[in-house]
Amino acid sequence: MSKKSANTAGEKVEKAGADTASGTTPLSHILESGAKASGLGSFIVSSKNPDGKISFELTETGKELQHTYEQAFRLAEESGPDDRDVLALITEVEAKWPSHPGVVENAVNDAVEAGDAAAGVAICESALASWGRVFLDAGVKDTKSLASISAKDATAAESKSALPLFVQLLANYEFALERAEKVEEALGAALLSREIDPSDPENVLSSIVSLQIRSGNAMAALRALEDLQDSLAPYVLYGRALAYYALGQQENARGALQTALRHWPQVAQALVRQWKTGTPMPKPGEAVSELQILYGYYEVFGAAWKSVAGSIEWLREEERSFQRAGSKPQRYIGLTRSGLRTDALGNIILEETEVGKQTDEERAAEQAEFIRKAQLIGEDEFVRFLEVAPNTYVYELTERGKEQEEAHKELYRKDMKVGARIAAIEEMLVTWPGHSEAAVALARYHAQKDRFEQAIEILEPVIFDLQKFWPDDLVGAGRITADWPGNKPLLTAYAYMLLELNESGDRATAKAYADDYLQFNPGDNMGIRQKAIEIYISEGLAGDTAAFHTALKLIMEANDQLSAYNLFGRALLGYALKTNDMELALKNAVESRPLVWRELNADKHRMPHQYNPAFVKYFSAEEAYNYQQVWSGLWLRTYGALAWLKKEGKKYVK
């Protein structure tokens, strides 16, 4: 019942049914084989929509058998694939619908494990031929004739669409072809799957990236990863590094690999390891060992790295250098003096701000009145620093500052080359060294190219320039909160500074910035606290137990105790530290966010259609996907944590 470790889609096929530069599209082959095969009339029926698109739906018999298979799949997750009831359900589906994708998947996995991948290919082609007959009868000539799978069809439990089953079958076909060393054909199957359903429910993009590299088209692999600049998934980071290396772009390759090593050092360990045959994979319900995790990475990425001459040796040397270098020297020790403010009992003092139920207009008017009465602390040509209430400070732009802000915005309304825009932003920072918005834009440009040191060099002087007005005792007593629009540019610069420092490997300095920030803006709506918790947990996993306690303290001080990262972070820390309330923490997390629990335990992770990592709603599928993408590495690195989460958390899922 287990799905192979496959992954998701990238390049768009230019013309269905024909060979392309990046893979052989198998639809024409499927249609040709369908002319000699019987169809799936008992299970699938086709129809034409008013817009002329062809759609495919399951018949009543088809729906019954699909329901039976889903029952077997769910039961297998609980009891294992060899459970008697699971086998009985699968046997029923196999007897009535032998070309069902789930049945084919099991047969392909058995063939691959037996060392006969060619038999798995033959099984898939036989099943695909029956689909070819269905397509021919419906008048399908190319992929444009197939109906797109809408978001509703792809996610609704009551969906009648049969096309997802064809996409699932294509994923099995791609896997079998890849194991049979038919790289071009496997790439074609993956690309066809992507063209039919760009949302990529079968997670084949990492396969596409790997297969593009193996077929000698590393540039296509990079293009497939272009839309995933913010993703920290292992296949994205290591795929980008390998593609650059294959293209001979050594500087880019090294920068990309350094990023990959910081986030997923165990992937490199898996790739450079000398593996013996017969490494056992975990069974359902068993704790996953570190060795099994490493072998899983090797299974997914190994073939691609072996296909590029010299890449394994390069990776081995870079990994050794990374281990020798360790973290970089701290460049900023922070402004903290004596730690967080506490009362006589040692409890943290957090000043609360009451926003009330004001409208935006009322709030703006109130703030304008505060500013009018505020005490001026300092000013330059572009910005003024004011104390609007005791120990509460805000920034306000002068007329010259507003002109610079508008000039920066105007750059994005013009049709101009990137180089010209970058040069204009750099000139603005010469004119106004404290122009936060310009600095953040320029830093993001460099960070997207993994030039984190350059991003840091841009942000640091901006932050220091805006700190020149601060009283000596501001940190620990003052507040610079995001409730005031004028403060947001500086706070945003802090947030990006923390990100770039962490990416560069300078975690000591990153923690110093985070410590300061969380004192003068403890409410934090910039993600600083979340990133700081990640850093401290990561250091705890590296052996610094005190870092676990710091992460726990940051969670307990957070205003948004209901956020997923706080709830599940609390559970993870409870497990790592073996606290008495770790079961309660798990219960609170799973009951609040069952979607996150399901996503963490899923074999495949499908990006929601409306996913935007910068704006994730509470209790949404987007939040669950985001948490899995960002935090799954920490759960994986905590030995036994995922098995505990799956087994113990199941009782709290409603």
C-alpha positions in Angstrom: 0.0 0.0 0.0 3.0 2.3 0.4 3.6 4.8 -2.4 7.0 5.1 -3.9 9.0 8.2 -2.9 8.0 10.3 -5.9 7.6 14.0 -6.3 6.1 16.9 -8.4 5.9 18.6 -11.8 7.5 21.4 -13.7 7.9 22.0 -17.4 4.9 22.4 -19.6 4.7 20.0 -22.6 4.6 22.1 -25.8 2.6 19.6 -27.8 0.9 16.5 -26.6 1.4 13.2 -28.4 4.8 14.2 -29.7 8.5 14.1 -28.6 9.6 17.3 -26.9 13.1 18.6 -26.0 12.6 17.6 -22.4 10.9 14.2 -22.6 8.8 11.9 -24.7 5.1 12.5 -24.2 3.4 9.1 -24.0 -0.2 10.1 -24.8 0.2 9.2 -28.5 1.5 5.8 -27.4 -1.4 5.4 -25.0 -3.9 6.2 -27.8 -2.2 3.8 -30.2 -2.3 1.0 -27.7 -5.9 1.8 -26.8 -6.9 0.9 -30.4 -6.2 -2.7 -29.7 -7.5 -2.9 -26.1 -10.8 -3.1 -24.4 -12.0 0.0 -22.4 -13.3 0.6 -18.9 -17.0 1.0 -19.7 -18.0 -0.7 -16.5 -16.1 1.8 -14.4 -15.8 5.1 -16.3 -18.1 7.1 -18.6 -17.3 10.2 -20.6 -19.3 13.2 -21.5 -18.9 16.6 -23.1 -19.3 19.8 -21.2 -21.1 22.9 -22.7 -17.7 24.5 -23.3 -16.7 21.5 -25.4 -14.3 19.9 -22.9 -14.5 16.2 -22.3 -14.9 15.0 -18.8 -14.7 11.5 -17.3 -16.8 10.3 -14.4 -16.9 7.1 -12.4 -19.9 4.9 -12.8 -21.8 3.5 -9.8 -19.7 0.4 -10.0 -16.5 2.4 -10.3 -17.4 4.5 -7.3 -18.1 1.4 -5.2 -14.7 -0.1 -6.0 -12.9 3.2 -5.5 -14.6 3.4 -2.0 -13.5 -0.1 -1.3 -9.9 0.7 -2.2 -9.9 3.9 -0.1 -11.2 1.8 2.9 -8.3 -0.6 2.4 -5.8 2.3 2.2 -7.0 3.8 5.4 -7.0 0.4 7.2 -3.5 -0.3 6.0 -2.2 2.9 7.6 -3.5 1.6 10.9 -2.9 -2.1 10.7 -0.3 -2.5 8.0 -0.5 -3.7 4.4 -0.4 -7.4 5.4 -3.5 -7.2 7.6 -6.1 -9.9 6.6 -8.9 -7.4 6.2 -6.7 -5.1 4.0 -5.8 -8.0 1.8 -9.4 -9.1 1.5 -10.5 -5.6 0.3 -7.6 -5.3 -2.1 -8.3 -8.7 -3.5 -11.9 -7.7 -4.2 -10.8 -4.6 -6.1 -8.2 -6.6 -8.0 -10.7 -9.3 -9.1 -13.2 -6.8 -10.4 -11.0 -4.0 -11.7 -7.4 -5.3 -12.3 -6.3 -2.0 -14.0 -7.3 0.1 -11.0 -4.3 2.5 -10.2 -4.1 1.2 -6.6 -3.9 -2.4 -7.7 -1.4 -1.4 -10.4 0.7 0.5 -7.8 1.0 -2.6 -5.6 1.9 -4.8 -8.5 4.6 -2.3 -9.7 6.1 -2.0 -6.2 6.2 -5.8 -6.0 7.9 -6.0 -9.4 10.5 -3.4 -8.5 11.3 -5.0 -5.2 11.8 -8.3 -7.0 14.3 -6.6 -9.3 12.0 -6.8 -12.4 11.2 -3.1 -13.2 10.4 -4.1 -16.8 7.5 -6.2 -15.6 6.2 -3.1 -13.7 6.4 -1.1 -16.9 4.4 -3.8 -18.8 1.7 -3.9 -16.0 1.3 -0.1 -16.3 1.2 -0.1 -20.1 -1.5 -2.7 -20.1 -3.6 -0.6 -17.7 -2.9 2.6 -19.7 -4.1 0.8 -22.9 -7.6 0.4 -21.4 -7.6 4.2 -20.7 -6.4 4.7 -24.3 -9.6 2.9 -25.5 -11.7 5.2 -23.2 -10.0 8.3 -24.6 -10.4 7.2 -28.2 -14.1 6.4 -27.7 -14.5 9.9 -26.2 -12.8 11.6 -29.2 -9.6 12.6 -27.3 -6.8 13.5 -29.7 -4.4 15.3 -27.5 -4.1 16.6 -23.9 -6.1 19.7 -24.7 -9.1 17.5 -25.3 -8.9 16.3 -21.7 -11.0 18.2 -19.1 -8.9 20.0 -16.5 -9.3 18.9 -12.9 -10.8 21.8 -11.0 -9.9 22.6 -7.4 -13.3 21.3 -6.4 -12.9 18.0 -8.3 -9.4 17.5 -6.9 -10.3 18.0 -3.3 -14.0 17.3 -2.7 -14.6 13.9 -1.1 -17.8 13.5 -3.2 -16.0 14.2 -6.5 -17.1 12.0 -9.4 -14.1 12.8 -11.6 -12.2 9.8 -12.8 -9.3 11.7 -14.3 -7.4 11.8 -11.0 -7.1 8.0 -11.3 -5.5 8.4 -14.7 -3.0 10.8 -13.2 -2.3 8.4 -10.4 -1.7 5.7 -13.0 0.7 7.9 -14.8 2.7 8.4 -11.6 3.0 4.6 -11.3 4.1 4.5 -14.9 6.8 7.1 -14.4 8.1 5.3 -11.3 8.3 2.0 -13.2 10.0 3.6 -16.2 12.5 5.4 -14.0 13.4 2.2 -12.2 13.8 0.4 -15.6 16.3 3.2 -16.5 14.0 4.5 -19.3 14.7 8.1 -18.3 13.3 9.9 -21.4 10.0 7.9 -21.2 9.7 8.5 -17.5 10.2 12.2 -17.9 7.5 12.2 -20.6 5.0 10.5 -18.3 5.7 13.0 -15.5 5.3 16.0 -17.8 2.1 14.6 -19.2 0.8 14.2 -15.7 1.7 17.8 -15.0 0.0 19.1 -18.1 -3.3 17.3 -17.3 -3.3 18.6 -13.8 -0.9 21.4 -13.0 -1.8 21.2 -9.3 0.2 18.0 -9.3 -1.6 15.7 -6.9 0.9 12.9 -7.3 3.9 15.0 -6.4 6.2 14.4 -9.4 8.1 17.6 -9.5 11.2 16.3 -7.8 11.1 13.4 -10.2 10.9 15.9 -13.1 13.9 17.8 -11.7 15.8 14.6 -11.3 15.0 13.2 -14.7 15.7 16.5 -16.4 19.2 16.5 -14.9 19.7 12.8 -15.7 18.7 13.4 -19.3 21.3 16.2 -19.7 18.9 19.2 -19.5 19.9 20.9 -16.3 18.6 24.2 -17.5 15.1 22.8 -17.8 15.4 21.6 -14.2 16.3 25.1 -13.0 13.3 26.5 -14.9 11.1 23.9 -13.2 12.3 25.3 -9.8 11.9 29.0 -10.7 8.5 29.3 -9.0 9.8 27.7 -5.8 12.2 30.4 -4.6 10.7 30.3 -1.0 10.6 26.5 -0.7 13.0 24.7 1.6 12.0 21.2 0.4 15.1 19.0 0.0 14.5 18.3 -3.7 14.3 22.0 -4.4 17.5 22.9 -2.5 19.6 20.0 -3.6 18.1 19.9 -7.1 19.1 23.6 -7.7 22.6 22.9 -6.4 23.1 19.9 -8.7 21.6 21.7 -11.7 24.0 24.6 -11.3 26.9 22.2 -10.9 25.9 20.3 -14.1 25.8 23.6 -16.0 29.3 24.5 -14.7 28.1 27.5 -12.7 30.4 26.8 -9.8 29.7 30.0 -7.7 25.9 29.5 -8.0 26.3 25.8 -7.3 28.3 26.4 -4.1 25.9 29.0 -2.8 22.9 26.8 -3.5 24.6 23.8 -1.8 25.5 25.8 1.3 21.8 26.6 1.7 20.9 23.0 1.2 23.5 21.8 3.8 22.2 24.3 6.4 18.7 23.0 6.1 19.1 19.3 5.2 22.7 18.1 6.1 21.3 14.6 6.4 20.6 14.5 2.6 24.2 15.1 1.9 25.2 12.4 4.4 22.8 10.0 2.5 24.2 10.8 -0.9 27.9 10.4 0.0 27.4 7.2 2.0 28.4 3.8 0.7 25.2 1.8 0.9 24.8 -1.9 1.2 21.8 -3.7 -0.4 18.9 -4.7 1.7 18.5 -1.7 3.9 15.1 -2.3 5.7 12.3 0.3 5.4 10.0 1.0 8.3 6.7 -0.8 8.7 3.5 1.1 9.5 3.4 2.1 13.2 7.2 1.6 13.7 9.5 4.4 14.6 11.6 5.5 11.7 15.3 5.1 12.4 17.9 7.7 11.2 19.4 5.1 8.9 16.0 4.6 7.2 15.5 8.3 6.8 18.9 8.6 5.2 18.2 5.7 2.9 14.9 7.3 1.8 16.8 10.4 0.7 19.3 8.3 -1.2 16.5 6.5 -3.0 15.0 9.8 -4.2 18.1 11.8 -5.0 20.9 9.2 -5.6 20.4 8.5 -9.3 20.4 12.2 -10.3 23.6 12.9 -8.4 25.3 9.8 -9.9 24.4 10.9 -13.4 26.5 14.1 -13.2 30.3 13.4 -13.4 32.2 14.5 -10.3 29.1 15.7 -8.4 29.4 13.2 -5.6 33.0 14.0 -5.0 32.2 17.7 -5.0 29.3 17.2 -2.6 31.5 15.1 -0.3 34.2 17.8 -0.1 31.7 20.6 0.4 30.0 18.7 3.2 33.3 18.2 4.9 34.1 21.9 4.6 30.7 22.8 6.0 31.3 20.6 9.0 34.7 22.0 9.6 33.6 25.6 9.3 30.7 25.3 11.7 28.7 28.5 12.4 30.2 31.9 11.5 31.6 34.4 14.0 28.9 36.6 15.5 28.9 40.0 13.9 26.4 41.7 16.2 26.0 41.1 19.9 22.7 42.8 20.3 21.6 45.8 22.4 20.3 43.7 25.3 21.6 44.6 28.8 20.0 42.4 31.5 17.6 40.2 29.6 13.8 40.3 29.5 12.0 42.5 32.1 10.5 40.5 34.9 8.4 41.2 38.0 9.4 40.3 41.6 8.4 36.7 41.0 10.4 36.4 37.8 7.4 36.5 35.5 7.8 38.1 32.1 6.3 41.6 31.8 4.6 42.2 28.5 2.9 45.5 27.9 -0.5 45.0 26.2 -1.9 47.4 23.6 -5.7 47.7 23.4 -6.8 48.2 19.8 -10.5 47.9 20.6 -13.1 47.9 17.8 -12.0 51.1 16.1 -12.4 51.5 12.4 -9.2 52.1 10.3 -10.2 55.8 10.0 -10.8 56.3 13.7 -7.5 54.6 14.5 -5.6 56.7 12.0 -7.2 59.9 13.4 -6.2 58.8 16.9 -2.6 58.1 15.9 -2.4 61.4 14.1 -3.4 63.1 17.3 -0.8 61.2 19.3 1.9 62.2 16.8 0.8 65.9 16.9 1.3 65.8 20.7 4.4 63.6 20.6 7.8 64.5 22.0 10.5 64.7 19.3 13.4 62.5 20.2 15.5 63.0 17.0 15.2 63.7 13.3 17.2 63.9 10.1 16.3 65.0 6.6 14.1 61.9 6.0 12.6 60.6 9.2 11.6 61.8 12.7 11.7 59.6 15.9 8.9 60.5 18.3 7.7 59.3 21.8 3.9 59.2 21.5 3.4 57.8 25.0 5.8 56.9 27.8 8.3 54.4 26.4 6.3 54.0 23.1 8.2 55.3 20.1 7.3 55.7 16.4 8.9 56.7 13.1 7.3 59.4 10.9 8.6 60.4 7.5 9.4 64.0 6.7 8.3 65.5 3.4 11.7 64.5 1.9 11.3 61.0 3.2 7.8 60.8 1.7 9.3 61.9 -1.7 11.9 59.1 -1.5 9.2 56.5 -0.6 7.1 57.5 -3.5 10.1 57.5 -5.9 10.8 53.9 -4.7 7.2 52.8 -5.4 7.4 54.5 -8.8 10.2 52.2 -9.8 7.8 49.2 -9.8 5.3 51.0 -12.0 7.8 51.5 -14.8 8.6 49.1 -17.5 12.3 48.8 -17.0 15.0 46.2 -16.9 15.9 44.5 -13.6 19.5 45.9 -13.7 18.3 49.4 -14.1 15.9 49.1 -11.3 18.6 47.6 -9.0 20.9 50.5 -9.9 18.2 53.0 -9.0 17.5 51.4 -5.7 21.2 51.4 -4.8 21.4 55.1 -5.6 18.4 55.7 -3.3 20.3 54.0 -0.5 23.3 56.3 -1.1 20.9 59.3 -0.8 19.1 58.0 2.2 21.1 55.3 4.2 18.0 54.5 6.3 15.6 53.7 3.5 14.3 50.4 4.8 11.8 49.6 2.0 14.5 50.1 -0.7 17.0 48.0 1.4 14.6 45.1 1.9 13.8 45.0 -1.9 17.5 44.9 -2.7 18.2 42.3 0.0 15.4 40.1 -1.3 16.9 40.3 -4.9 20.3 39.1 -3.7 18.8 36.5 -1.3 16.8 34.9 -4.2 20.2 34.2 -5.8 21.6 32.8 -2.5 23.8 35.8 -2.0 23.0 36.1 1.7 26.1 37.9 2.7 25.4 40.7 0.3 21.8 40.9 1.6 23.1 41.3 5.1 25.6 44.0 4.1 22.7 45.9 2.7 20.3 45.6 5.6 22.8 46.1 8.5 23.6 49.8 7.8 20.0 50.6 7.3 19.0 49.2 10.7 21.9 51.0 12.4 21.1 54.3 10.7 17.5 54.1 12.1 18.8 53.2 15.5 20.8 56.4 15.9 17.8 58.1 17.5 17.2 55.4 20.2 17.6 56.2 23.9 20.2 54.1 25.6 17.6 52.3 27.7 15.1 51.6 24.8 15.8 47.9 24.7 14.2 46.4 27.8 11.9 49.3 28.4 10.7 50.9 25.2 8.3 49.7 22.5 8.5 50.1 18.7 5.4 48.2 17.7 3.9 47.3 14.3 0.6 49.0 15.4 2.1 52.2 13.9 2.6 52.2 10.1 5.8 54.3 10.3 7.5 51.5 12.3 6.8 48.7 9.8 9.7 49.4 7.5 12.3 49.1 10.3 10.6 46.0 11.7 10.5 44.4 8.3 14.2 45.1 7.9 14.8 43.2 11.2 12.7 40.3 9.9 14.6 40.0 6.7 17.9 40.5 8.5 17.1 37.5 10.7 16.2 35.4 7.7 19.4 36.2 5.8 21.6 35.7 8.8 20.1 32.3 9.4 20.5 31.4 5.7 24.1 32.5 5.8 24.8 30.3 8.8 25.4 33.1 11.3 22.9 31.9 13.9 24.5 33.6 16.8 23.9 37.0 15.3 20.5 36.0 14.1 19.6 35.2 17.7 20.9 38.6 18.9 18.7 40.4 16.5 15.7 38.3 17.5 16.3 38.9 21.2 16.3 42.7 20.7 13.3 42.7 18.4 11.1 40.6 20.7 11.8 43.0 23.5 10.8 46.2 21.8 8.0 44.4 19.8 6.9 41.4 21.8 3.6 41.2 20.0 5.5 40.4 16.7 3.5 40.0 13.5 6.6 39.7 11.3 7.4 36.1 12.0 10.5 36.8 14.1 9.4 34.7 17.0 8.6 31.7 14.8 12.0 31.8 13.1 13.8 32.2 16.4 12.0 29.2 17.8 13.0 27.2 14.7 16.7 28.3 15.2 16.7 27.3 18.9 15.1 23.9 18.3 17.6 23.2 15.5 20.4 24.0 17.9 18.8 21.8 20.5 18.8 18.9 18.0 22.5 19.6 17.4 23.2 18.9 21.1 22.6 22.2 22.9 19.8 21.2 25.4 19.6 24.7 26.8 18.4 25.9 23.4 15.3 23.6 23.7 14.4 25.5 27.0 14.9 28.9 25.3 12.6 27.8 22.4 10.0 26.7 25.0 10.3 30.0 26.7 9.7 31.9 23.4 6.6 29.8 22.8 5.2 30.4 26.3 5.7 34.2 25.9 3.9 34.4 22.5 0.7 36.4 22.2 -0.7 34.0 19.5 -0.7 30.8 21.5 -3.2 29.3 19.0 -0.8 29.4 16.0 0.2 26.0 14.5 3.9 26.6 15.1 3.4 27.3 18.8 1.0 24.4 19.4 3.0 21.8 17.5 6.3 23.3 18.5 5.2 22.9 22.1 4.4 19.2 21.4 7.8 18.7 19.7 9.7 20.3 22.5 7.7 18.2 25.0 8.8 15.1 23.3 12.4 16.2 22.9 12.7 17.1 26.6 10.3 14.3 27.8 8.3 16.8 29.8 5.4 15.6 32.0 2.9 17.5 29.8 4.0 16.3 26.4 0.9 14.2 25.9 -1.3 17.2 26.8 0.7 19.4 24.4 0.1 16.9 21.7 -3.6 16.7 22.5 -4.0 20.5 22.3 -2.1 20.6 19.0 -4.0 17.8 17.2 -7.4 18.8 18.4 -6.8 22.4 17.3 -5.1 21.6 14.0 -6.1 18.1 12.7 -5.2 19.2 9.2 -1.6 19.9 10.3 -1.5 16.4 11.9 -2.7 14.8 8.7 -0.3 16.7 6.6 2.7 15.8 8.7 1.7 12.1 8.5 0.8 12.1 4.8 3.0 10.2 2.2 2.4 12.9 -0.4 2.2 16.7 0.2 0.1 18.6 -2.3 0.4 22.3 -2.5 -3.0 24.0 -2.2 -4.2 26.0 -5.2 -4.3 29.3 -3.4 -1.1 28.7 -1.3 0.9 31.8 -0.5 3.5 31.3 2.3 3.4 35.0 3.2 -0.4 35.0 4.0 -1.6 31.8 5.6 -5.0 31.6 7.3 -5.5 29.8 10.6 -7.2 26.4 10.4 -6.7 26.2 6.6 -5.2 23.6 4.3 -2.6 26.3 3.4 -1.6 26.5 7.0 -1.2 22.7 7.2 0.9 22.6 4.1 3.0 25.6 5.2 3.8 24.0 8.6 4.8 20.7 6.9 7.1 22.5 4.5 8.8 24.6 7.2 8.8 22.3 10.3 8.9 18.8 9.0 12.7 18.7 9.0 12.7 19.4 12.7 10.3 16.6 13.4 12.4 14.2 11.2 15.6 15.1 13.0 14.0 14.4 16.4 14.4 10.6 16.6 11.0 8.9 17.0 9.0 12.1 17.1 7.0 11.5 13.9 6.2 7.9 14.9 5.0 9.3 18.3 3.0 12.0 16.6 1.3 9.6 14.3 0.5 6.9 16.9 -0.4 9.0 19.9 -2.0 11.9 18.0 -4.5 9.6 16.2 -6.7 9.4 19.3 -7.2 13.1 19.2 -8.3 13.5 15.6 -12.0 14.2 15.3 
